[in-house]
Amino acid sequence: MRIQEHIKLSTAAAILALPWLKQDVCIPLATSIFIDVDHYLWYALSHHTLSLRAALQYFKQANPPRLARQRLLHHPLTLGILLVIAARTRSRTLCLILAGLLFHVSLDTIHVTQMHHLKRSLSERAHYICPACGQHFEALQLHTVQSARNIIDRYNPQHFVVLCPSCHEKAHKAIKKPEWSGAEQGAIRTRKYENK
């Protein structure tokens, strides 16, 4: 899930919780947004650079690896340890921090489930044939051809296409520089549902 979506949904949840949490609402809000710092820290340590731009490019690539060590703060063991500490100390602040972390992880879980479902259904609809090159692939990758205008329409299949790894990488490079012409991008959009 994109950081902008996390910010919007976390802010909406904070507004709903405001009557109960009052000024403490900023604790779970900040935690639910800043939990992703673990991705950056993993990148900085494993690639020996503090470049935020390089980290963003890495995570925006066509199919970045999803490694457990990238998600230390998202890990069930980390969350479980925080839960035990919060329960033993009866710390309201720690409980609010945990609530923010759990909200974020819940959003991630929903997102991953929805994207997996989209990938499977669009791959089946395309008969596992890449619409860009026409080759058969068992493991097509999901590519966003158009961003949703709102969060409700986020998982609409019309915003996605499945591509083979090579074409998916080309599509991501085309965003930075027009390696693929507009006609080729349009062909992907029109051919993606022809193989029903």
C-alpha positions as CSV (number, residue, x, y, z in Angstrom):
1,M,0.0,0.0,0.0
2,R,1.3,3.4,-0.9
3,I,2.3,5.8,1.9
4,Q,-0.3,8.3,0.8
5,E,-3.0,5.7,1.3
6,H,-1.7,4.8,4.8
7,I,-1.7,8.5,5.7
8,K,-5.3,9.0,4.5
9,L,-6.7,5.9,6.2
10,S,-4.8,6.5,9.4
11,T,-6.0,10.1,9.5
12,A,-9.6,9.0,9.0
13,A,-9.2,6.5,11.8
14,A,-7.7,9.2,14.0
15,I,-10.6,11.5,13.3
16,L,-13.0,8.8,14.3
17,A,-11.1,8.0,17.5
18,L,-10.7,11.7,18.4
19,P,-13.7,11.9,20.8
20,W,-12.3,9.0,22.9
21,L,-8.6,9.6,22.7
22,K,-8.6,13.4,22.6
23,Q,-4.9,14.7,22.3
24,D,-3.6,11.2,22.6
25,V,-4.9,10.4,19.1
26,C,-1.6,11.6,17.7
27,I,0.2,8.6,19.2
28,P,-1.5,5.8,17.2
29,L,-1.6,8.2,14.1
30,A,2.1,8.8,14.1
31,T,2.9,5.2,14.9
32,S,0.7,3.9,12.1
33,I,2.5,6.1,9.6
34,F,6.1,5.9,10.8
35,I,6.1,2.1,11.2
36,D,7.5,1.9,7.7
37,V,10.8,3.4,8.8
38,D,11.9,-0.2,9.2
39,H,11.9,-0.6,5.4
40,Y,14.3,2.4,5.1
41,L,16.5,1.2,8.0
42,W,16.8,-2.2,6.3
43,Y,17.7,-0.6,3.0
44,A,20.3,1.7,4.6
45,L,22.0,-1.1,6.5
46,S,21.9,-3.6,3.7
47,H,23.0,-1.2,0.9
48,H,25.3,0.9,3.0
49,T,23.7,4.2,2.1
50,L,21.5,6.8,3.8
51,S,20.0,8.0,0.5
52,L,16.3,8.2,0.9
53,R,16.0,8.7,-2.9
54,A,17.8,5.4,-3.6
55,A,15.6,3.6,-1.0
56,L,12.4,5.0,-2.7
57,Q,13.7,3.9,-6.1
58,Y,14.4,0.4,-4.7
59,F,10.9,0.0,-3.3
60,K,9.2,1.4,-6.4
61,Q,10.8,-1.1,-8.8
62,A,8.6,-3.4,-10.8
63,N,8.6,-6.3,-8.3
64,P,10.6,-5.5,-5.2
65,P,11.4,-8.4,-2.9
66,R,9.3,-8.6,0.2
67,L,11.7,-9.9,2.9
68,A,10.7,-10.4,6.5
69,R,13.9,-8.6,7.7
70,Q,12.7,-5.5,5.8
71,R,9.6,-5.4,8.1
72,L,11.0,-5.8,11.7
73,L,8.3,-3.5,13.2
74,H,5.6,-5.4,11.2
75,H,6.7,-8.8,12.5
76,P,4.2,-10.7,14.7
77,L,6.9,-11.4,17.2
78,T,7.7,-7.7,17.6
79,L,4.0,-7.0,18.0
80,G,3.6,-9.8,20.5
81,I,6.4,-8.6,22.6
82,L,5.0,-5.1,22.7
83,L,1.6,-6.6,23.7
84,V,3.1,-8.5,26.6
85,I,5.0,-5.4,27.8
86,A,1.9,-3.2,27.4
87,A,-0.2,-5.7,29.4
88,R,2.3,-6.1,32.2
89,T,3.0,-2.4,32.6
90,R,-0.5,-1.3,31.9
91,S,1.0,1.6,29.9
92,R,-1.7,3.6,28.0
93,T,1.0,5.1,25.8
94,L,2.4,1.7,24.8
95,C,-1.2,0.5,24.2
96,L,-1.8,3.4,21.8
97,I,1.5,2.7,20.1
98,L,0.5,-0.9,19.6
99,A,-2.9,0.2,18.3
100,G,-1.2,2.3,15.6
101,L,1.1,-0.6,14.7
102,L,-1.7,-3.1,14.5
103,F,-3.9,-0.7,12.4
104,H,-1.0,-0.3,9.9
105,V,-0.3,-4.1,9.8
106,S,-4.0,-4.8,9.3
107,L,-4.1,-2.4,6.3
108,D,-1.1,-4.1,4.8
109,T,-2.7,-7.5,5.3
110,I,-5.9,-6.4,3.5
111,H,-3.8,-4.8,0.7
112,V,-1.6,-7.9,0.1
113,T,-4.7,-10.1,0.1
114,Q,-6.6,-7.9,-2.4
115,M,-3.5,-7.6,-4.7
116,H,-3.0,-11.4,-4.6
117,H,-6.6,-11.9,-5.5
118,L,-6.3,-9.4,-8.4
119,K,-3.2,-11.0,-9.7
120,R,-4.7,-14.5,-9.7
121,S,-8.0,-13.4,-11.3
122,L,-6.3,-11.3,-14.0
123,S,-3.8,-14.0,-14.7
124,E,-6.6,-16.5,-15.2
125,R,-8.5,-14.1,-17.3
126,A,-5.4,-13.6,-19.5
127,H,-4.8,-17.4,-19.6
128,Y,-1.3,-16.6,-18.2
129,I,-0.3,-14.9,-21.5
130,C,1.5,-11.5,-21.2
131,P,-0.6,-9.0,-23.2
132,A,2.5,-7.0,-24.1
133,C,4.7,-9.7,-25.7
134,G,2.2,-12.6,-26.1
135,Q,4.4,-15.1,-24.2
136,H,2.9,-17.7,-21.7
137,F,4.1,-17.3,-18.1
138,E,3.0,-19.1,-15.0
139,A,4.0,-16.2,-12.8
140,L,2.7,-13.0,-14.3
141,Q,3.2,-9.8,-12.3
142,L,0.6,-7.2,-11.4
143,H,1.1,-3.7,-12.9
144,T,-0.9,-0.6,-12.2
145,V,-1.9,1.1,-15.4
146,Q,-4.0,3.8,-13.8
147,S,-4.1,5.0,-10.2
148,A,-7.5,5.0,-8.5
149,R,-8.9,8.4,-7.9
150,N,-10.1,7.3,-4.4
151,I,-9.5,4.6,-1.9
152,I,-12.8,2.9,-2.5
153,D,-11.9,2.2,-6.2
154,R,-8.3,1.1,-5.3
155,Y,-8.8,-2.6,-6.1
156,N,-10.8,-2.2,-9.3
157,P,-9.4,-4.6,-11.9
158,Q,-9.6,-1.9,-14.6
159,H,-6.6,-0.2,-12.9
160,F,-4.3,-3.2,-13.4
161,V,-2.8,-5.5,-16.0
162,V,-0.7,-8.6,-15.6
163,L,2.7,-8.6,-17.4
164,C,5.6,-11.0,-17.6
165,P,8.6,-9.9,-15.5
166,S,10.5,-8.5,-18.5
167,C,7.5,-6.4,-19.8
168,H,6.7,-5.3,-16.2
169,E,10.3,-4.0,-15.8
170,K,9.9,-2.2,-19.2
171,A,6.6,-0.7,-18.1
172,H,8.2,0.7,-15.0
173,K,11.1,2.1,-17.0
174,A,8.7,3.7,-19.4
175,I,7.3,5.8,-16.5
176,K,10.8,7.3,-16.1
177,K,11.7,7.5,-19.8
178,P,9.5,6.7,-22.8
179,E,11.1,3.4,-23.8
180,W,7.7,2.1,-24.7
181,S,5.7,4.3,-27.0
182,G,2.2,5.5,-26.0
183,A,0.8,3.1,-28.6
184,E,2.4,0.1,-26.9
185,Q,1.0,1.2,-23.5
186,G,-2.4,1.6,-25.1
187,A,-2.1,-1.9,-26.7
188,I,-1.6,-3.4,-23.2
189,R,-4.7,-1.6,-21.9
190,T,-6.9,-2.8,-24.8
191,R,-5.5,-6.4,-25.0
192,K,-5.6,-7.1,-21.3
193,Y,-9.2,-8.3,-21.4
194,E,-9.3,-9.8,-24.9
195,N,-8.2,-13.2,-23.7
196,K,-11.3,-13.9,-21.6
